[in-house]
Amino acid sequence: MKELYGIAAVTHQHLGLVGSVPDAAYMVPHICSTPCEEGGIKVAVRWLMEGHHLGYRILHELGEPTGARVQIMGMTHYHYKNGKIVDEWNVYDERSLLTQIKLTGLAKVA
């Protein structure tokens, strides 16, 4: 639930997720678009990211690297205008990601 402004903030957030799962593979099962009343086009992208929690602690809430295999489902909406992204809304299931990581950690302890 973060509100980010500017290219640097959005880039940092994306790099944090990719840095936490550096072997990530992305799949895009669905894309749709529609003209926008404000001008430009709005595009919705449903995506799935799979890989291993190998770390770098960029997203501190994920904790130390566990090696857990993780699958993250998300949706990104873009507003393109004059050839540029002017707005981006990004949502992914962070609770599921944390659960996958923590369950692997518990299994190693047991």
Backbone as CSV, one residue per row, in Angstrom:
resi,resn,N_x,N_y,N_z,CA_x,CA_y,CA_z,C_x,C_y,C_z
1,MET,0.833,-1.182,0.000,0.000,0.000,0.000,0.881,1.250,0.000
2,LYS,1.702,1.378,-1.016,2.578,2.534,-1.109,2.147,3.391,-2.279
3,GLU,2.216,4.682,-2.094,1.951,5.608,-3.174,3.290,6.212,-3.562
4,LEU,3.677,6.022,-4.804,4.988,6.472,-5.263,4.821,7.540,-6.333
5,TYR,5.732,8.481,-6.339,5.705,9.545,-7.332,7.072,9.665,-7.970
6,GLY,7.092,9.774,-9.273,8.331,9.989,-10.003,8.974,8.696,-10.477
7,ILE,9.747,8.841,-11.511,10.405,7.697,-12.147,11.348,6.988,-11.180
8,ALA,12.108,7.732,-10.380,13.081,7.119,-9.469,12.394,6.244,-8.427
9,ALA,11.290,6.713,-7.850,10.589,5.947,-6.818,9.989,4.667,-7.392
10,VAL,9.382,4.762,-8.558,8.775,3.582,-9.190,9.866,2.586,-9.593
11,THR,10.953,3.086,-10.146,12.067,2.217,-10.540,12.642,1.501,-9.323
12,HIS,12.817,2.207,-8.208,13.357,1.608,-6.993,12.461,0.470,-6.501
13,GLN,11.145,0.669,-6.522,10.217,-0.364,-6.082,10.311,-1.607,-6.979
14,HIS,10.332,-1.403,-8.284,10.427,-2.539,-9.208,11.752,-3.277,-9.048
15,LEU,12.840,-2.536,-8.921,14.146,-3.166,-8.743,14.212,-3.924,-7.424
16,GLY,13.520,-3.428,-6.408,13.475,-4.131,-5.125,12.842,-5.498,-5.263
17,LEU,11.744,-5.582,-5.989,11.072,-6.860,-6.184,11.940,-7.795,-7.023
18,VAL,12.472,-7.300,-8.123,13.316,-8.126,-8.987,14.610,-8.511,-8.272
19,GLY,15.170,-7.613,-7.467,16.386,-7.919,-6.716,16.167,-8.989,-5.666
20,SER,14.952,-9.073,-5.154,14.627,-10.103,-4.159,14.408,-11.461,-4.807
21,VAL,14.060,-11.450,-6.084,13.834,-12.694,-6.848,14.613,-12.542,-8.166
22,PRO,15.959,-12.564,-8.095,16.779,-12.226,-9.263,16.704,-13.216,-10.425
23,ASP,16.233,-14.437,-10.177,16.091,-15.393,-11.277,14.660,-15.400,-11.824
24,ALA,13.947,-14.331,-11.579,12.523,-14.255,-11.937,12.279,-14.449,-13.427
25,ALA,11.217,-15.175,-13.693,10.695,-15.314,-15.053,9.298,-14.709,-15.033
26,TYR,9.014,-13.865,-15.992,7.704,-13.223,-16.084,6.876,-13.874,-17.175
27,MET,5.598,-14.033,-16.898,4.641,-14.486,-17.901,3.504,-13.475,-17.911
28,VAL,3.012,-13.155,-19.072,1.910,-12.204,-19.210,0.750,-12.921,-19.894
29,PRO,-0.210,-13.435,-19.095,-1.317,-14.169,-19.689,-2.402,-13.296,-20.322
30,HIS,-2.431,-11.986,-19.981,-3.505,-11.169,-20.528,-3.123,-9.693,-20.559
31,ILE,-3.420,-9.043,-21.685,-3.243,-7.603,-21.850,-4.491,-7.071,-22.546
32,CYS,-4.987,-5.950,-22.074,-6.084,-5.294,-22.797,-5.878,-3.785,-22.722
33,SER,-6.487,-3.062,-23.669,-6.331,-1.609,-23.693,-7.625,-0.961,-24.162
34,THR,-7.752,0.311,-23.824,-8.920,1.081,-24.235,-8.549,2.554,-24.327
35,PRO,-9.149,3.275,-25.273,-8.909,4.724,-25.325,-9.394,5.380,-24.031
36,CYS,-8.764,6.471,-23.679,-9.036,7.142,-22.406,-9.662,8.512,-22.653
37,GLU,-10.668,8.885,-21.852,-11.312,10.196,-21.964,-10.319,11.333,-21.754
38,GLU,-9.291,11.086,-20.955,-8.284,12.108,-20.655,-7.240,12.216,-21.765
39,GLY,-7.387,11.424,-22.786,-6.420,11.368,-23.867,-5.483,10.200,-23.663
40,GLY,-4.994,9.655,-24.736,-4.098,8.515,-24.654,-4.848,7.197,-24.532
41,ILE,-4.168,6.220,-24.008,-4.695,4.851,-23.906,-4.422,4.324,-22.510
42,LYS,-5.368,3.583,-21.962,-5.151,2.870,-20.699,-4.957,1.398,-21.041
43,VAL,-3.930,0.809,-20.432,-3.565,-0.578,-20.700,-3.518,-1.338,-19.373
44,ALA,-4.128,-2.524,-19.350,-4.090,-3.390,-18.173,-3.287,-4.635,-18.529
45,VAL,-2.354,-5.008,-17.658,-1.498,-6.176,-17.873,-1.591,-7.071,-16.641
46,ARG,-2.057,-8.307,-16.838,-2.027,-9.294,-15.745,-0.750,-10.090,-15.923
47,TRP,0.021,-10.246,-14.843,1.326,-10.912,-14.961,1.538,-11.896,-13.816
48,LEU,2.452,-12.804,-14.076,2.845,-13.816,-13.109,4.367,-13.854,-13.103
49,MET,4.947,-13.823,-11.920,6.408,-13.843,-11.772,6.768,-15.062,-10.935
50,GLU,7.710,-15.861,-11.414,8.155,-17.045,-10.678,9.663,-17.038,-10.559
51,GLY,10.149,-17.482,-9.419,11.581,-17.562,-9.202,11.858,-17.989,-7.777
52,HIS,13.043,-17.652,-7.299,13.460,-18.042,-5.945,13.826,-16.802,-5.133
53,HIS,13.477,-16.815,-3.869,13.796,-15.711,-2.968,15.279,-15.816,-2.602
54,LEU,16.094,-15.203,-3.444,17.539,-15.297,-3.257,18.123,-14.048,-2.632
55,GLY,17.308,-13.011,-2.510,17.674,-11.981,-1.603,18.026,-10.606,-2.006
56,TYR,19.160,-10.205,-1.563,19.728,-8.873,-1.649,19.057,-7.895,-0.706
57,ARG,18.045,-8.308,0.037,17.364,-7.508,1.063,17.001,-6.116,0.600
58,ILE,16.670,-5.982,-0.650,16.232,-4.677,-1.134,14.855,-4.361,-0.572
59,LEU,13.961,-5.352,-0.567,12.672,-5.193,0.087,12.816,-5.787,1.481
60,HIS,13.106,-4.967,2.461,13.437,-5.419,3.812,12.348,-6.272,4.443
61,GLU,11.089,-6.019,4.087,10.007,-6.793,4.684,10.052,-8.276,4.301
62,LEU,10.831,-8.622,3.283,10.936,-10.031,2.877,11.955,-10.792,3.703
63,GLY,12.785,-10.116,4.462,13.745,-10.782,5.331,14.946,-11.336,4.591
64,GLU,15.701,-12.157,5.291,16.903,-12.772,4.718,16.526,-13.744,3.609
65,PRO,17.397,-13.930,2.613,17.111,-14.864,1.528,16.870,-16.282,2.058
66,THR,15.832,-16.927,1.548,15.499,-18.283,1.995,15.701,-19.330,0.904
67,GLY,15.806,-18.887,-0.354,15.874,-19.828,-1.462,14.506,-20.376,-1.835
68,ALA,13.456,-19.895,-1.161,12.100,-20.395,-1.415,11.683,-20.137,-2.858
69,ARG,11.047,-21.135,-3.442,10.440,-20.932,-4.762,9.173,-20.133,-4.546
70,VAL,9.028,-19.021,-5.262,7.871,-18.155,-5.081,7.172,-17.890,-6.408
71,GLN,5.901,-17.646,-6.289,5.072,-17.283,-7.438,4.282,-16.044,-7.022
72,ILE,4.377,-14.997,-7.802,3.725,-13.732,-7.487,2.783,-13.386,-8.632
73,MET,1.525,-13.155,-8.301,0.558,-12.751,-9.307,0.281,-11.267,-9.129
74,GLY,0.228,-10.537,-10.238,-0.020,-9.106,-10.139,-0.749,-8.556,-11.339
75,MET,-1.102,-7.287,-11.211,-1.795,-6.561,-12.277,-1.208,-5.162,-12.318
76,THR,-0.909,-4.693,-13.511,-0.407,-3.338,-13.688,-1.277,-2.621,-14.701
77,HIS,-1.664,-1.400,-14.359,-2.426,-0.551,-15.272,-1.546,0.639,-15.636
78,TYR,-1.494,0.926,-16.910,-0.701,2.048,-17.408,-1.614,3.043,-18.114
79,HIS,-1.298,4.306,-18.014,-1.936,5.340,-18.815,-0.848,5.918,-19.710
80,TYR,-0.944,5.608,-20.999,-0.002,6.120,-21.992,-0.597,7.360,-22.635
81,LYS,0.213,8.398,-22.762,-0.226,9.615,-23.429,0.975,10.245,-24.099
82,ASN,0.849,10.569,-25.356,1.938,11.175,-26.132,3.205,10.328,-26.090
83,GLY,3.037,9.011,-26.148,4.173,8.098,-26.200,4.880,7.860,-24.878
84,LYS,4.310,8.338,-23.773,4.936,8.162,-22.460,3.930,7.587,-21.468
85,ILE,4.455,6.887,-20.458,3.606,6.441,-19.354,3.449,7.638,-18.423
86,VAL,2.201,8.077,-18.225,1.973,9.218,-17.348,1.452,8.786,-15.974
87,ASP,0.871,7.606,-15.884,0.422,7.040,-14.612,0.605,5.531,-14.653
88,GLU,0.885,4.958,-13.494,1.008,3.500,-13.382,0.411,3.074,-12.042
89,TRP,-0.406,2.038,-12.085,-0.964,1.444,-10.869,-0.530,-0.005,-10.858
90,ASN,0.110,-0.419,-9.812,0.701,-1.751,-9.747,0.225,-2.438,-8.469
91,VAL,-0.333,-3.622,-8.616,-0.815,-4.376,-7.469,-0.318,-5.812,-7.603
92,TYR,0.243,-6.347,-6.508,0.571,-7.774,-6.495,0.273,-8.320,-5.117
93,ASP,0.171,-9.628,-5.043,-0.249,-10.292,-3.810,0.943,-10.427,-2.869
94,GLU,1.236,-9.361,-2.139,2.399,-9.340,-1.242,2.217,-10.304,-0.066
95,ARG,0.986,-10.450,0.406,0.731,-11.367,1.525,1.061,-12.806,1.120
96,SER,0.669,-13.188,-0.089,0.981,-14.534,-0.571,2.494,-14.725,-0.694
97,LEU,3.191,-13.710,-1.182,4.646,-13.775,-1.308,5.294,-13.974,0.063
98,LEU,4.879,-13.171,1.043,5.429,-13.313,2.394,5.128,-14.686,2.977
99,THR,3.924,-15.194,2.742,3.554,-16.516,3.243,4.440,-17.597,2.636
100,GLN,4.683,-17.528,1.321,5.532,-18.521,0.664,6.942,-18.509,1.250
101,ILE,7.465,-17.320,1.500,8.817,-17.193,2.052,8.866,-17.702,3.487
102,LYS,7.921,-17.303,4.310,7.921,-17.696,5.724,7.681,-19.196,5.892
103,LEU,6.815,-19.803,5.081,6.561,-21.249,5.181,7.819,-22.047,4.857
104,THR,8.594,-21.589,3.887,9.850,-22.273,3.571,10.812,-22.174,4.748
105,GLY,10.870,-21.007,5.371,11.734,-20.828,6.546,11.326,-21.741,7.693
106,LEU,10.021,-21.897,7.909,9.535,-22.785,8.984,9.856,-24.236,8.677
107,ALA,9.756,-24.625,7.408,10.039,-26.016,7.022,11.503,-26.355,7.272
108,LYS,12.403,-25.388,7.084,13.832,-25.620,7.303,14.142,-25.797,8.789
109,VAL,13.370,-25.121,9.647,13.585,-25.197,11.086,13.107,-26.543,11.631
110,ALA,11.990,-27.036,11.076,11.374,-28.266,11.591,12.168,-29.492,11.301
